[in-house]
Amino acid sequence: MASRQRPGKHARAVMSDCRWQPLSLAARAVWLALTDLGDVKPTIRAPVRQGTTIEEIARCIAADVDAVRIAAAELVQCDVLEPVGSGFRLKAY
């Protein structure tokens, strides 16, 4: 029987990353949400040809598309997300 996944299990590792401190609150929230989402949707973190779109990320984490777009740009700049095709994948997991 598989153990139940608990949300936030990656929080300690992400929050101790040196890139965490200068990020905006929105970018921090998106990064944490994406690490949890990566457990159930491996394309978020796995090397793939087609990344996950901003719209799909926003839908999955129940966030505003514009807020996710701004946070994603910040996460790309600090090398947490990387563009893949017309979407993104989590580079720092």
Rosetta constraint file for C-alpha pairs under 8 A:
AtomPair CA 7 CA 36 HARMONIC 6.10 0.50
AtomPair CA 8 CA 32 HARMONIC 7.26 0.50
AtomPair CA 8 CA 36 HARMONIC 6.40 0.50
AtomPair CA 9 CA 36 HARMONIC 7.52 0.50
AtomPair CA 10 CA 14 HARMONIC 6.24 0.50
AtomPair CA 10 CA 32 HARMONIC 7.38 0.50
AtomPair CA 10 CA 35 HARMONIC 6.50 0.50
AtomPair CA 10 CA 36 HARMONIC 7.05 0.50
AtomPair CA 11 CA 15 HARMONIC 5.84 0.50
AtomPair CA 11 CA 32 HARMONIC 6.37 0.50
AtomPair CA 12 CA 16 HARMONIC 6.16 0.50
AtomPair CA 13 CA 17 HARMONIC 6.53 0.50
AtomPair CA 14 CA 20 HARMONIC 7.06 0.50
AtomPair CA 14 CA 32 HARMONIC 7.19 0.50
AtomPair CA 14 CA 93 HARMONIC 7.59 0.50
AtomPair CA 15 CA 20 HARMONIC 5.79 0.50
AtomPair CA 16 CA 20 HARMONIC 7.04 0.50
AtomPair CA 19 CA 23 HARMONIC 7.05 0.50
AtomPair CA 19 CA 78 HARMONIC 6.78 0.50
AtomPair CA 20 CA 28 HARMONIC 6.94 0.50
AtomPair CA 23 CA 27 HARMONIC 5.96 0.50
AtomPair CA 23 CA 28 HARMONIC 6.19 0.50
AtomPair CA 23 CA 74 HARMONIC 7.50 0.50
AtomPair CA 24 CA 28 HARMONIC 6.26 0.50
AtomPair CA 24 CA 71 HARMONIC 7.79 0.50
AtomPair CA 25 CA 29 HARMONIC 6.12 0.50
AtomPair CA 26 CA 30 HARMONIC 6.19 0.50
AtomPair CA 26 CA 67 HARMONIC 7.14 0.50
AtomPair CA 26 CA 68 HARMONIC 7.66 0.50
AtomPair CA 26 CA 71 HARMONIC 5.86 0.50
AtomPair CA 27 CA 31 HARMONIC 6.07 0.50
AtomPair CA 27 CA 68 HARMONIC 7.83 0.50
AtomPair CA 27 CA 70 HARMONIC 7.96 0.50
AtomPair CA 27 CA 71 HARMONIC 4.37 0.50
AtomPair CA 27 CA 72 HARMONIC 6.93 0.50
AtomPair CA 27 CA 74 HARMONIC 6.69 0.50
AtomPair CA 27 CA 75 HARMONIC 6.52 0.50
AtomPair CA 28 CA 32 HARMONIC 6.24 0.50
AtomPair CA 29 CA 33 HARMONIC 6.08 0.50
AtomPair CA 30 CA 34 HARMONIC 5.97 0.50
AtomPair CA 30 CA 61 HARMONIC 8.00 0.50
AtomPair CA 30 CA 68 HARMONIC 7.00 0.50
AtomPair CA 30 CA 71 HARMONIC 6.88 0.50
AtomPair CA 30 CA 72 HARMONIC 7.83 0.50
AtomPair CA 31 CA 35 HARMONIC 6.34 0.50
AtomPair CA 31 CA 75 HARMONIC 7.72 0.50
AtomPair CA 31 CA 80 HARMONIC 7.91 0.50
AtomPair CA 32 CA 36 HARMONIC 6.60 0.50
AtomPair CA 33 CA 37 HARMONIC 6.05 0.50
AtomPair CA 33 CA 61 HARMONIC 6.48 0.50
AtomPair CA 34 CA 38 HARMONIC 5.87 0.50
AtomPair CA 34 CA 44 HARMONIC 7.26 0.50
AtomPair CA 34 CA 57 HARMONIC 7.97 0.50
AtomPair CA 34 CA 61 HARMONIC 7.85 0.50
AtomPair CA 34 CA 90 HARMONIC 7.30 0.50
AtomPair CA 35 CA 39 HARMONIC 6.97 0.50
AtomPair CA 35 CA 90 HARMONIC 7.81 0.50
AtomPair CA 35 CA 93 HARMONIC 5.98 0.50
AtomPair CA 36 CA 40 HARMONIC 7.47 0.50
AtomPair CA 37 CA 41 HARMONIC 5.85 0.50
AtomPair CA 37 CA 44 HARMONIC 7.35 0.50
AtomPair CA 37 CA 60 HARMONIC 7.78 0.50
AtomPair CA 37 CA 61 HARMONIC 7.83 0.50
AtomPair CA 38 CA 42 HARMONIC 5.08 0.50
AtomPair CA 38 CA 43 HARMONIC 7.17 0.50
AtomPair CA 38 CA 44 HARMONIC 5.23 0.50
AtomPair CA 38 CA 45 HARMONIC 5.81 0.50
AtomPair CA 42 CA 46 HARMONIC 5.71 0.50
AtomPair CA 43 CA 47 HARMONIC 7.30 0.50
AtomPair CA 43 CA 48 HARMONIC 6.55 0.50
AtomPair CA 43 CA 51 HARMONIC 7.04 0.50
AtomPair CA 43 CA 52 HARMONIC 7.15 0.50
AtomPair CA 43 CA 89 HARMONIC 7.12 0.50
AtomPair CA 44 CA 51 HARMONIC 7.09 0.50
AtomPair CA 44 CA 52 HARMONIC 6.37 0.50
AtomPair CA 44 CA 88 HARMONIC 7.47 0.50
AtomPair CA 44 CA 89 HARMONIC 4.87 0.50
AtomPair CA 44 CA 90 HARMONIC 5.63 0.50
AtomPair CA 45 CA 89 HARMONIC 5.45 0.50
AtomPair CA 45 CA 90 HARMONIC 4.70 0.50
AtomPair CA 45 CA 91 HARMONIC 6.49 0.50
AtomPair CA 45 CA 93 HARMONIC 6.96 0.50
AtomPair CA 46 CA 89 HARMONIC 7.30 0.50
AtomPair CA 46 CA 90 HARMONIC 7.85 0.50
AtomPair CA 47 CA 89 HARMONIC 7.72 0.50
AtomPair CA 48 CA 84 HARMONIC 7.52 0.50
AtomPair CA 49 CA 84 HARMONIC 6.51 0.50
AtomPair CA 49 CA 85 HARMONIC 6.52 0.50
AtomPair CA 50 CA 84 HARMONIC 5.68 0.50
AtomPair CA 50 CA 85 HARMONIC 5.01 0.50
AtomPair CA 50 CA 86 HARMONIC 6.72 0.50
AtomPair CA 50 CA 87 HARMONIC 6.46 0.50
AtomPair CA 50 CA 88 HARMONIC 7.88 0.50
AtomPair CA 51 CA 83 HARMONIC 7.05 0.50
AtomPair CA 51 CA 84 HARMONIC 4.79 0.50
AtomPair CA 51 CA 85 HARMONIC 5.95 0.50
AtomPair CA 51 CA 86 HARMONIC 6.46 0.50
AtomPair CA 51 CA 87 HARMONIC 4.07 0.50
AtomPair CA 51 CA 88 HARMONIC 4.41 0.50
AtomPair CA 51 CA 89 HARMONIC 5.40 0.50
AtomPair CA 52 CA 56 HARMONIC 6.40 0.50
AtomPair CA 52 CA 57 HARMONIC 6.66 0.50
AtomPair CA 52 CA 86 HARMONIC 7.78 0.50
AtomPair CA 52 CA 87 HARMONIC 4.65 0.50
AtomPair CA 52 CA 88 HARMONIC 5.20 0.50
AtomPair CA 52 CA 89 HARMONIC 6.42 0.50
AtomPair CA 53 CA 57 HARMONIC 6.23 0.50
AtomPair CA 53 CA 86 HARMONIC 6.59 0.50
AtomPair CA 53 CA 87 HARMONIC 4.14 0.50
AtomPair CA 53 CA 88 HARMONIC 6.24 0.50
AtomPair CA 54 CA 58 HARMONIC 6.06 0.50
AtomPair CA 54 CA 65 HARMONIC 6.78 0.50
AtomPair CA 54 CA 68 HARMONIC 6.69 0.50
AtomPair CA 54 CA 69 HARMONIC 6.24 0.50
AtomPair CA 54 CA 72 HARMONIC 7.88 0.50
AtomPair CA 54 CA 87 HARMONIC 6.65 0.50
AtomPair CA 54 CA 88 HARMONIC 7.56 0.50
AtomPair CA 55 CA 59 HARMONIC 6.16 0.50
AtomPair CA 55 CA 65 HARMONIC 5.92 0.50
AtomPair CA 56 CA 60 HARMONIC 6.08 0.50
AtomPair CA 57 CA 61 HARMONIC 6.20 0.50
AtomPair CA 57 CA 68 HARMONIC 7.71 0.50
AtomPair CA 58 CA 62 HARMONIC 5.62 0.50
AtomPair CA 58 CA 63 HARMONIC 4.81 0.50
AtomPair CA 58 CA 64 HARMONIC 6.09 0.50
AtomPair CA 58 CA 65 HARMONIC 5.35 0.50
AtomPair CA 58 CA 68 HARMONIC 6.16 0.50
AtomPair CA 59 CA 63 HARMONIC 6.49 0.50
AtomPair CA 59 CA 65 HARMONIC 7.93 0.50
AtomPair CA 63 CA 67 HARMONIC 7.28 0.50
AtomPair CA 63 CA 68 HARMONIC 6.87 0.50
AtomPair CA 64 CA 68 HARMONIC 6.27 0.50
AtomPair CA 65 CA 69 HARMONIC 6.08 0.50
AtomPair CA 66 CA 70 HARMONIC 6.33 0.50
AtomPair CA 67 CA 71 HARMONIC 6.17 0.50
AtomPair CA 68 CA 72 HARMONIC 5.81 0.50
AtomPair CA 69 CA 73 HARMONIC 6.33 0.50
AtomPair CA 70 CA 74 HARMONIC 6.53 0.50
AtomPair CA 71 CA 75 HARMONIC 6.17 0.50
AtomPair CA 72 CA 76 HARMONIC 6.04 0.50
AtomPair CA 72 CA 81 HARMONIC 7.06 0.50
AtomPair CA 73 CA 77 HARMONIC 6.23 0.50
AtomPair CA 74 CA 78 HARMONIC 6.50 0.50
AtomPair CA 75 CA 79 HARMONIC 6.17 0.50
AtomPair CA 75 CA 80 HARMONIC 5.10 0.50
AtomPair CA 75 CA 81 HARMONIC 5.43 0.50
AtomPair CA 76 CA 80 HARMONIC 5.76 0.50
AtomPair CA 76 CA 81 HARMONIC 4.63 0.50
AtomPair CA 76 CA 82 HARMONIC 5.60 0.50
AtomPair CA 76 CA 83 HARMONIC 7.57 0.50
AtomPair CA 79 CA 91 HARMONIC 7.00 0.50
AtomPair CA 79 CA 92 HARMONIC 7.50 0.50
AtomPair CA 80 CA 90 HARMONIC 6.16 0.50
AtomPair CA 80 CA 91 HARMONIC 5.13 0.50
AtomPair CA 80 CA 92 HARMONIC 4.88 0.50
AtomPair CA 81 CA 88 HARMONIC 6.39 0.50
AtomPair CA 81 CA 89 HARMONIC 5.67 0.50
AtomPair CA 81 CA 90 HARMONIC 4.60 0.50
AtomPair CA 81 CA 91 HARMONIC 5.06 0.50
AtomPair CA 81 CA 92 HARMONIC 7.01 0.50
AtomPair CA 82 CA 88 HARMONIC 5.48 0.50
AtomPair CA 82 CA 89 HARMONIC 5.56 0.50
AtomPair CA 82 CA 90 HARMONIC 6.50 0.50
AtomPair CA 82 CA 91 HARMONIC 6.12 0.50
AtomPair CA 83 CA 87 HARMONIC 5.82 0.50
AtomPair CA 83 CA 88 HARMONIC 4.38 0.50
AtomPair CA 83 CA 89 HARMONIC 6.54 0.50
AtomPair CA 84 CA 88 HARMONIC 5.07 0.50
AtomPair CA 84 CA 89 HARMONIC 6.54 0.50
